[in-house]
Amino acid sequence: MIIHLLKLILLMSVFGHCRAETYDMSIKDSVVGEMARTYSRIDQTLPDLARLHGLGYTEIKRANQTVDTWIPGEKQEVVLPKRFVLPVVPHVGIVINIPEMRLYYFPGGDTGVTRQVVTYPIGIGREGWATPYISTNIIQKTKDPAWHPPESVRAEHARNGDILPVVVKPGPDNPLGAFAMRLGLPSYLIHGTNKPYGVGLRVSSGCIRLYPEDIKALFAQVSVGTPVRIVNQPYKVGILDGSIFLEAVPFLTEDTELFDGNLTSVVKMLVNLSNEQKYDVDWELAKKVISERDSIPVEIGRILDEPMQEYTAADKVARHTVNDTLEQKRESGVQHQ
């Protein structure tokens, strides 16, 4: 008992001093970070290592599929997927990529040559309670928030024999944690959690959950009015020093028809990022990347120093058809917590 208590105190101390990494990047590039490795101690689990290194559970498990989740063992090599392709949207304020289960914060202060990005793992809405894809902003910040569970959430808990109060006061039983930021969409928040193991999983009723130490840091940086864009990009294309990278994560189950084996969104991103320049892409490798979906960015081609005279047939299709379904979904869906 004493050993377990000492371990918990040690982990809380480590996590309390953990900081998300801030990446400096060229305004021409959209790939940040580096792949890394660490070695587990006998008393560490994969979720322990994920939290310690600023990753969610699903991210670290995808990169270490053969490693035992709960008993990796002493000196087990663990891959840390800490290279990220940024979502292909304006890099302003907060950008949340739902299938990636990751939040990006662009604090501003561009020098005209470089900019910064801070990124955090998140927990998202479970199936049937999906987080909607919208552009909104932060309208309120609250320290030690009370939770007013929506009637739909209270009814669901009641069906499972768990009777929720009308108001859950601040404290260890409050699922919002110690900090919450309300979005311009009714009933949706970016908040902490009293169950950190849910970060990197589909566990919420639609809200965005961060580790306690991450929401504390983000809360201090973000002001009311900060724009928030929530997107659905399981496949992301980025540029780094002229090289083209593709990162793929599993799409949400409900989006299978939209993304399974479909490179249309990848082509559109390439057209947008290439800035009318020709590019050379290994499409067979691209198909392999979206098939494996292991969240590790792979170099699939290069931007060429030649203007594109005309678009390929695939490019033309992408420019006119991709994201129609996403735009429809962005306007739908209203579930909460």
PyMOL commands that set and color helices and strands:
alter all, ss='L'
color gray80, all
select helices_A, chain A and resi 2-16+46-52+57-63+151-159+196-198+212-221+253-259+264-274+283-292+313-321+324-330
alter helices_A, ss='H'
color red, helices_A
select strands_A, chain A and resi 22-26+31-33+36-39+77-80+83-85+93-97+102-106+114-121+124-125+135-143+179-183+189-191+202-204+208-209+227-231+235-240+243-248+277-281+298-307
alter strands_A, ss='S'
color yellow, strands_A
deselect
rebuild
show_as cartoon
